[in-house]
């Protein structure tokens, strides 16, 4: 498909802002929903993104902007990967084809991108708290006419922060409408009993429009009565959300735009916290996305008509995720005390291999990162070897648990930090660039990063066999560098805290950790033709650091380049510069890594160039040092 074919339908072409929606009849809104869904499919088939979740909320997005006065009325999308219809309807239709590309629009709501994106999101379960903060601020300012709407999925409702927010909202009289978008799935199938509760509610008979006002009045009356009675009376309320003192309506069909408008108009008139429970279909309107909801949550390029994924030729390479998942299965066969824990990412992190063979030893705890870490700590305290497999960006949400529940007790939890470093088009909410820095500061913690797939396999083996305390292994998103037939070698112990010299040299020393070492090796090799001799050292471990190797480097070189795909503040660069001061090393240094700012979204190649982490950037740094006196 050519880019000039990515055109909106005739009605959608007239919508430049939500004000234009209000000029359409409700019958036209049904047609608009079809056009909006087609446009999303046209664009994301060429420029991939989060597809299924956005298709499911087309009607909801139209109804919300039709009924409410956005952006004066505050609208928050929890997680935000379902916000594509919202973006298109709020003035970004013509730039939507730049989605998630370098220099283009973000795949998530972003305050700096549009006034309609009232709160930036990318991690789950934050909307209730943010919306309450905004509602309280509006009340303090005397803005009685301003509405606050948060859209949260049933998967995000499992996050502890969402429940903390519900607890606080229910004790207020905030002008807040919470919309529970219940499609029965987050990325993988939802875990835990909340999903069962919501499934039971969603299976109830959906009420008819004629009963709307009666149902709203009844629910609102129960809320008012509960507020007047003793605090213990809430336990006798008719459902969980009324127990939290919300006026509850639902479940209703969330893919019926006219029904949604009617319900929202009535709920808009009420005071205090309200919750509308809608049932939607993830992937709505695209057969393959409806049938394979996990696969089409965020597929790569696909055939717009058949839905078939258009796989790119990766020259017989394998992803780090695949290596991790298959190695975990190999280790589980050897160690019956090995278990795996993940907060809602079993497919993304390839735990499905182990889950298929050992279902009782793989635990998906839902979107609950803090719980995942402490649950793993409990397993470790009883003699098990948990691999707590979690995206690097999401481990940030459980920092206290890593310190207090794992490291302080020196429990042997192994953290598999998936998608470490720059992840590309998901952008600043998902870049895993802080882990080296924030883990390096924690006592008892081992922090390692493999340079290639075989190193990842051996680090996993070493951690579960020889480590006595917490052990973090960070690895990047996507394909590695080895031939797919070469990585699955016999297990080999790696000495904890020991690096290795990869390439000899005598003029400049390059110190790298993790995947960027591959680019550094290529850079050093290419410079040989320019008569520049650069040595490469792969540290493997940031903590404990190989001090003997560092002493060797300080003793033999007066020019050093460090290379890491983490933030420079607190990472490898900080460690080496601090050591240089302590050891009175007087040489020259260049540090390559993530600068002190949040990196934008875009393809990984562009982002690596921005940071000087690609082959040419590393070469420039070596040449710059080489030419200095």
C-alpha positions in Angstrom: 0.0 0.0 0.0 1.3 3.4 -0.9 1.3 6.2 1.6 -1.1 8.3 -0.6 -3.7 5.6 -0.2 -3.9 6.2 3.6 -6.9 8.5 3.3 -9.8 8.9 5.6 -13.4 8.3 4.6 -15.7 11.2 3.6 -17.1 11.8 7.0 -13.8 11.3 8.8 -12.2 13.8 6.4 -14.4 16.5 7.9 -13.5 15.9 11.5 -10.7 18.2 12.5 -11.7 18.5 16.2 -14.4 17.1 18.5 -16.5 20.2 17.8 -17.0 18.8 14.2 -18.5 15.6 15.7 -21.3 17.5 17.2 -22.5 18.6 13.7 -23.2 15.0 12.8 -26.4 13.0 13.5 -26.2 9.9 15.6 -26.9 7.8 12.5 -23.9 9.4 10.8 -21.8 8.6 13.9 -22.3 4.9 13.1 -20.9 5.5 9.6 -18.1 7.5 11.1 -17.2 4.6 13.4 -16.8 2.3 10.3 -14.6 4.9 8.6 -12.5 5.5 11.7 -11.9 1.7 12.1 -11.0 1.4 8.4 -8.5 4.3 8.7 -6.8 2.8 11.7 -6.4 -0.5 9.8 -5.1 1.2 6.7 -2.4 3.0 8.6 -1.3 0.4 11.1 -1.1 -2.3 8.5 1.8 -0.2 7.1 3.0 1.6 10.2 2.5 -0.9 13.0 1.2 -0.1 16.5 -1.3 -1.2 19.1 -4.1 -2.4 16.9 -6.6 -4.6 18.8 -7.2 -2.3 21.8 -7.8 0.8 19.6 -10.3 -1.1 17.3 -12.3 -2.0 20.4 -12.9 1.6 21.6 -13.8 3.3 18.3 -17.4 3.8 19.4 -16.4 4.8 22.9 -14.0 7.4 21.6 -16.6 9.0 19.4 -19.3 9.0 22.2 -17.0 10.6 24.7 -15.9 13.4 22.5 -19.5 13.8 21.3 -21.0 14.1 24.8 -18.2 15.9 26.7 -16.5 19.2 26.2 -13.0 18.1 25.7 -10.3 19.3 26.3 -12.0 21.4 29.0 -13.5 18.2 30.3 -10.5 16.0 31.2 -10.2 12.6 29.5 -7.6 10.1 30.5 -6.9 6.8 28.8 -5.3 4.2 31.1 -2.2 2.7 29.5 -3.0 4.6 26.4 -2.4 2.0 23.8 -6.1 2.3 22.9 -6.0 6.0 22.2 -5.6 5.9 18.4 -9.3 6.8 17.7 -8.9 9.6 20.2 -5.8 11.0 18.5 -7.5 10.9 15.1 -10.6 12.7 16.3 -8.6 15.5 18.1 -6.7 17.1 15.2 -4.1 14.4 14.4 -5.8 12.7 11.6 -3.5 14.0 8.9 -0.3 13.1 10.8 -1.6 9.8 12.0 0.4 8.1 9.3 3.6 9.2 11.2 2.5 7.0 14.2 5.4 5.9 16.4 8.0 6.9 13.8 10.9 9.1 14.6 9.7 12.7 14.5 6.1 11.6 14.2 3.3 11.3 16.8 3.5 9.1 19.8 1.7 5.8 20.2 0.6 6.9 23.6 -1.1 10.0 25.0 1.4 12.8 25.5 0.8 16.2 27.1 3.3 17.9 24.9 1.6 16.6 21.8 -1.9 17.8 22.3 -4.1 19.6 24.8 -6.6 16.8 24.4 -4.0 14.4 26.0 -4.6 15.7 29.5 -2.4 13.1 31.2 0.5 11.2 29.7 0.2 7.4 30.0 2.0 4.3 29.0 2.0 2.2 32.2 -1.2 0.7 33.5 -3.5 1.5 36.4 -2.6 5.2 36.8 -5.8 6.8 35.5 -8.0 6.7 38.6 -5.4 8.5 40.8 -4.6 11.1 38.1 -8.3 11.8 37.4 -9.0 12.1 41.1 -6.1 14.6 41.4 -7.6 16.6 38.6 -11.1 16.5 40.0 -9.9 17.7 43.4 -8.0 20.5 41.8 -11.0 21.6 39.8 -13.1 21.6 43.0 -10.5 23.7 44.7 -10.6 26.2 41.8 -14.4 26.3 41.9 -14.8 24.7 38.4 -18.1 22.9 39.2 -18.9 22.4 35.5 -15.7 20.5 34.6 -16.0 16.7 34.2 -13.2 14.2 34.6 -13.3 10.9 32.8 -10.9 8.0 33.1 -11.1 4.9 30.8 -9.5 1.9 32.4 -9.4 -1.7 31.0 -10.2 -4.8 33.0 -6.6 -5.8 32.8 -5.4 -2.5 34.3 -8.0 -2.9 37.1 -5.8 -5.7 38.5 -3.0 -3.3 39.3 -2.8 -2.3 43.0 -2.6 1.4 42.1 -6.0 1.2 40.5 -7.5 -0.3 43.7 -5.7 2.3 45.8 -7.3 5.0 43.6 -10.8 3.4 43.9 -10.5 3.4 47.7 -9.6 7.1 47.7 -12.2 8.1 45.2 -15.0 6.3 47.0 -14.2 8.4 50.1 -14.7 11.6 48.2 -17.4 13.4 46.3 -15.3 14.0 43.2 -16.9 14.7 39.9 -15.3 11.7 38.3 -16.7 9.2 35.8 -14.7 6.0 35.6 -15.4 3.9 32.4 -14.4 0.2 32.8 -13.7 -1.1 29.3 -14.1 -4.8 29.8 -12.9 -6.9 26.9 -11.7 -9.9 28.9 -8.1 -9.5 28.0 -5.1 -7.2 28.4 -2.3 -8.5 26.2 -2.5 -12.1 27.3 -5.6 -13.5 29.1 -6.2 -11.7 32.3 -5.1 -13.4 35.6 -6.7 -13.5 39.0 -10.1 -13.5 40.5 -11.1 -9.9 39.5 -11.4 -11.2 35.9 -13.7 -13.9 37.1 -15.8 -11.3 39.0 -16.0 -9.0 35.9 -16.8 -12.0 33.6 -19.7 -12.9 35.9 -21.0 -9.3 35.8 -20.5 -9.0 32.0 -22.5 -12.2 31.5 -25.6 -10.7 33.1 -28.3 -9.5 30.9 -27.5 -6.1 29.5 -30.2 -3.7 30.4 -32.4 -2.0 27.7 -32.2 1.7 27.0 -35.7 2.1 28.2 -34.6 1.1 31.7 -31.7 3.5 31.7 -33.0 6.3 33.9 -34.5 3.8 36.4 -31.3 1.9 36.7 -29.2 5.1 37.2 -31.6 6.4 39.8 -31.6 3.1 41.7 -27.8 2.9 41.8 -27.4 6.5 42.7 -29.9 6.1 45.5 -28.0 3.1 46.9 -24.8 5.2 46.9 -26.4 8.0 48.8 -27.9 5.6 51.3 -24.5 3.9 51.8 -22.8 7.2 52.4 -25.3 8.1 55.1 -25.0 4.8 56.9 -22.1 3.4 59.0 -18.9 2.5 57.1 -19.5 -1.2 57.5 -22.7 -1.0 55.5 -20.8 -0.8 52.3 -20.1 -4.5 52.5 -23.8 -5.2 51.9 -23.8 -3.2 48.7 -24.9 -5.1 45.5 -21.5 -5.2 43.8 -17.8 -4.4 44.2 -18.0 -0.9 42.7 -21.0 0.2 44.7 -19.1 -1.1 47.8 -16.5 1.6 46.8 -19.4 4.1 46.8 -19.6 4.5 43.1 -22.9 5.0 41.2 -22.6 1.9 39.0 -24.3 1.3 35.6 -23.7 -1.7 33.4 -22.8 -3.8 31.8 -23.7 -2.3 28.5 -22.6 -2.9 24.9 -19.6 -0.6 24.5 -19.6 -1.0 20.7 -23.0 0.6 20.3 -22.3 4.3 19.8 -25.9 5.5 20.2 -26.4 3.5 23.4 -23.2 4.9 24.8 -24.2 8.5 24.0 -27.6 8.0 25.7 -26.0 6.5 28.8 -23.2 9.1 29.0 -25.7 11.9 28.7 -27.5 10.6 31.7 -24.5 9.8 33.8 -23.1 13.3 33.1 -25.9 14.7 35.1 -25.0 12.9 38.3 -22.8 14.1 41.2 -20.0 12.2 42.8 -18.0 9.1 41.6 -19.7 7.1 38.8 -18.7 3.9 37.1 -19.9 2.8 33.7 -19.1 -0.8 32.9 -19.0 -1.4 29.1 -18.3 -4.7 27.3 -16.3 -4.4 24.1 -14.6 -6.7 21.6 -10.8 -6.2 21.3 -10.0 -6.1 17.6 -13.6 -5.2 16.8 -14.3 -5.2 13.0 -11.2 -7.0 11.9 -11.7 -10.8 11.9 -8.1 -11.8 12.5 -7.7 -9.3 15.3 -10.9 -10.6 17.0 -9.9 -14.3 16.7 -6.2 -13.8 17.7 -6.4 -11.0 20.2 -2.9 -11.5 21.8 -1.2 -11.7 18.4 -3.0 -8.6 17.1 -2.5 -6.6 20.2 0.5 -5.0 18.6 1.3 -6.9 15.3 4.0 -6.0 12.9 3.0 -5.0 9.3 0.1 -7.1 8.0 -2.0 -7.6 4.9 -4.8 -5.1 5.1 -7.3 -7.5 3.5 -6.3 -11.0 4.7 -4.8 -10.0 8.1 -1.8 -12.1 7.4 1.4 -10.9 9.2 4.1 -9.8 6.9 7.2 -11.2 8.5 10.6 -9.6 7.7 13.6 -11.7 6.8 16.0 -11.6 9.8 18.7 -13.7 8.1 18.1 -16.7 10.3 18.4 -14.9 13.6 16.5 -15.4 16.8 15.2 -12.9 19.3 16.5 -12.5 22.8 13.0 -13.2 24.1 13.0 -16.6 22.3 16.4 -17.4 23.7 15.3 -16.5 27.2 12.1 -18.5 27.0 13.7 -21.6 25.5 16.6 -21.5 27.9 14.3 -21.2 30.8 12.6 -24.4 29.7 15.9 -26.1 29.4 16.8 -25.0 32.9 13.4 -26.0 34.3 14.0 -29.5 33.1 17.2 -29.7 35.0 16.1 -27.9 38.2 12.7 -28.8 39.6 12.9 -25.9 42.1 13.0 -23.3 39.2 9.8 -21.3 38.8 8.8 -18.3 36.6 6.8 -15.3 37.6 5.6 -12.5 35.3 3.3 -9.5 35.6 1.0 -10.1 32.6 3.7 -10.7 30.0 3.9 -14.5 29.4 3.7 -14.3 25.7 5.8 -11.2 25.2 8.6 -12.6 27.3 8.3 -16.1 25.8 7.3 -17.9 29.1 4.9 -19.9 27.0 7.5 -22.6 26.4 7.9 -23.4 30.1 4.2 -22.8 30.8 3.2 -25.4 28.2 5.4 -28.1 29.8 5.3 -27.0 33.4 2.0 -25.1 33.9 2.2 -25.4 37.7 5.5 -23.6 37.8 4.7 -20.5 35.8 2.8 -17.7 37.5 1.1 -14.8 35.7 0.1 -12.5 38.5 -1.6 -9.9 36.3 -0.6 -6.2 35.9 0.9 -6.1 39.4 4.6 -5.5 39.3 5.1 -4.9 43.0 3.3 -8.1 43.9 5.3 -10.0 41.3 8.6 -9.0 43.0 7.5 -9.7 46.6 5.7 -12.9 45.5 9.1 -14.0 44.0 10.8 -13.1 47.3 8.4 -15.4 49.1 9.2 -18.2 46.8 12.9 -17.6 47.2 12.6 -17.6 51.0 11.2 -21.1 50.8 14.0 -22.5 48.8 12.7 -22.0 45.2 14.6 -20.3 42.4 12.2 -17.7 40.9 12.9 -16.0 37.6 10.9 -12.8 38.0 10.6 -11.9 34.3 9.6 -8.4 33.8 10.1 -5.6 31.2 12.8 -3.2 32.4 10.5 -0.2 32.3 8.0 -2.0 34.5 10.5 -3.0 37.1 10.7 0.8 37.9 7.3 0.4 39.4 8.6 -2.1 42.0 11.8 -0.4 43.1 10.9 -0.5 46.8 10.1 -4.2 46.6 13.4 -4.9 45.0 15.2 -3.1 47.8 13.1 -4.0 50.8 11.7 -7.4 50.0 14.6 -8.9 48.0 17.9 -7.2 48.3 17.7 -6.3 52.0 17.1 -10.0 52.8 19.6 -11.1 50.2 17.1 -13.5 48.6 18.1 -15.3 45.4 15.5 -13.8 43.1 16.7 -13.7 39.4 15.3 -10.8 37.5 15.0 -11.3 33.8 14.8 -7.7 32.6 13.3 -7.9 29.2 13.4 -5.0 26.7 16.3 -3.3 28.4 17.8 -0.3 26.6 16.2 1.6 23.8 13.1 -0.2 22.7 12.2 1.9 19.7 8.7 3.0 18.7 7.0 2.6 22.1 9.0 5.6 23.2 9.9 7.2 26.6 7.3 5.3 28.7 8.8 2.0 27.6 12.6 2.6 27.1 14.4 0.4 29.6 17.3 2.7 30.1 17.3 3.3 33.9 17.9 -0.2 35.2 21.7 -0.2 35.2 21.7 3.0 37.3 19.0 2.2 39.8 20.0 -1.4 40.4 23.7 -0.5 40.7 23.0 1.4 43.8 21.4 -1.5 45.7 23.6 -3.6 48.0 23.7 -7.4 47.5 22.6 -7.0 43.9 24.4 -8.6 40.9 23.8 -6.7 37.6 24.7 -8.3 34.4 24.1 -7.8 30.6 24.9 -10.3 27.9 26.6 -9.1 24.7 24.9 -11.8 22.6 22.4 -14.7 22.8 24.9 -17.4 24.0 26.0 -15.1 26.8 22.3 -14.6 27.8 21.9 -18.4 28.0 25.0 -18.8 30.1 24.2 -15.9 32.5 20.8 -17.5 33.1 22.5 -20.9 33.9 25.1 -19.2 36.1 22.5 -17.2 38.1 20.3 -20.1 39.0 23.2 -22.5 39.7 25.8 -20.3 41.5 24.2 -17.1 42.8 23.4 -16.7 46.5 21.5 -13.4 46.2 19.5 -11.2 43.9 20.7 -11.4 40.3 19.5 -9.1 37.5 20.1 -10.0 33.8 19.1 -7.3 31.4 18.6 -8.1 27.7 17.3 -6.0 24.7 14.2 -6.3 22.6 14.3 -8.0 19.3 16.8 -10.0 17.3 20.3 -10.8 18.3 23.5 -11.1 16.4 24.2 -14.8 16.2 23.0 -17.3 13.6 19.9 -19.0 15.0 21.7 -22.4 15.0 24.6 -21.3 17.2 23.2 -19.9 20.4 21.9 -23.1 22.0 25.3 -24.3 23.2 26.1 -26.5 26.2 25.7 -24.5 29.4 28.9 -22.9 30.7 29.5 -21.2 34.0 30.5 -17.6 33.8 32.5 -16.3 36.8 30.4 -13.7 38.5 31.9 -10.3 38.4 34.4 -11.1 35.6 34.6 -9.4 32.2 36.6 -10.4 29.2 38.9 -8.8 26.6 37.2 -9.3 23.2 39.8 -7.6 21.0 43.4 -6.6 21.4 44.6 -3.0 20.9 47.1 -0.5 22.2 45.8 3.0 21.6 42.2 3.3 22.8 40.3 1.1 25.2 36.6 0.6 24.7 34.6 -0.6 27.7 31.1 -1.9 26.9 28.3 -3.7 28.6 25.5 -5.6 26.9 24.3 -5.5 23.3 26.2 -2.3 22.2 29.4 -4.3 22.5 28.6 -5.8 19.1 28.6 -2.4 17.5 31.7 -1.5 19.4 33.4 -4.6 18.1 32.5 -3.7 14.5 33.7 -0.2 15.1 37.1 -1.3 16.4 37.5 -3.8 13.6 36.8 -1.2 10.9 39.3 1.3 12.4 42.1 -1.2 11.9 42.0 -0.2 8.2 42.7 3.4 9.3 45.6 2.2 11.5 43.8 3.0 14.7 44.3 0.3 17.3 41.4 0.0 19.7 40.9 -2.7 22.3 37.5 -3.9 23.3 36.5 -5.1 26.8 33.1 -6.6 27.5 32.5 -6.1 31.2 29.5 -8.5 31.4 28.8 -7.3 34.9 28.2 -3.7 36.1 28.0 -5.1 39.7 30.2 -6.5 41.0 32.6 -4.8 38.6 35.8 -6.6 37.4 38.3 -4.4 39.2 41.3 -6.4 38.0 40.2 -5.8 34.4 39.7 -2.1 35.1 43.1 -1.9 36.6 44.6 -3.5 33.5 42.8 -0.9 31.4 44.0 2.0 33.5 47.5 0.7 33.6 47.8 0.2 29.8 45.7 3.0 28.3 45.3 6.7 28.7 42.2 6.9 26.4 38.9 5.2 27.2 35.5 5.1 25.6 32.6 3.6 27.5 29.5 2.3 25.7 26.2 1.4 27.3 22.5 1.5 26.3 21.5 3.0 29.7 21.5 6.4 31.2 25.0 7.9 31.7 24.1 9.2 35.1 24.6 6.3 37.5 25.5 3.7 34.9 28.8 2.4 33.5 30.1 5.9 32.7 29.5 7.1 36.3 31.2 4.0 37.7 34.3 4.3 35.5 34.7 8.1 36.0 34.4 7.6 39.8 37.0 4.8 39.7 39.3 7.0 37.6 39.2 9.7 40.3 39.8 7.2 43.1 42.8 5.6 41.3 44.2 9.0 40.2 44.0 8.0 36.5 44.8 11.0 34.4 43.7 9.9 31.0 41.0 11.1 28.6 37.5 9.7 28.4 34.4 9.8 26.2 31.1 8.4 27.5 28.5 7.0 25.1 25.0 6.2 26.4 21.7 7.8 27.0 21.9 11.5 27.9 20.1 13.2 30.8 16.7 13.5 29.0 13.8 11.3 28.1 14.4 9.8 24.7 11.7 10.1 22.1 10.1 7.3 20.1 11.3 6.1 16.8 13.1 3.3 15.2 16.0 1.9 17.2 18.5 2.8 14.5 17.6 6.5 14.6 17.7 6.5 18.4 21.1 4.8 18.5 22.4 7.4 16.1 21.2 10.2 18.4 23.2 8.7 21.2 26.2 7.8 19.2 25.8 4.1 20.0 25.8 2.8 16.4 29.0 1.7 14.7 29.7 5.1 13.1 29.1 6.9 16.4 31.5 4.7 18.3 34.0 5.1 15.5 33.8 8.9 15.8 34.4 8.8 19.5 37.4 6.5 19.1 38.9 8.7 16.4 38.2 11.9 18.4 40.2 10.4 21.3 42.9 9.0 19.1 43.5 12.5 17.6 43.9 14.2 21.0 47.3 14.7 22.4 
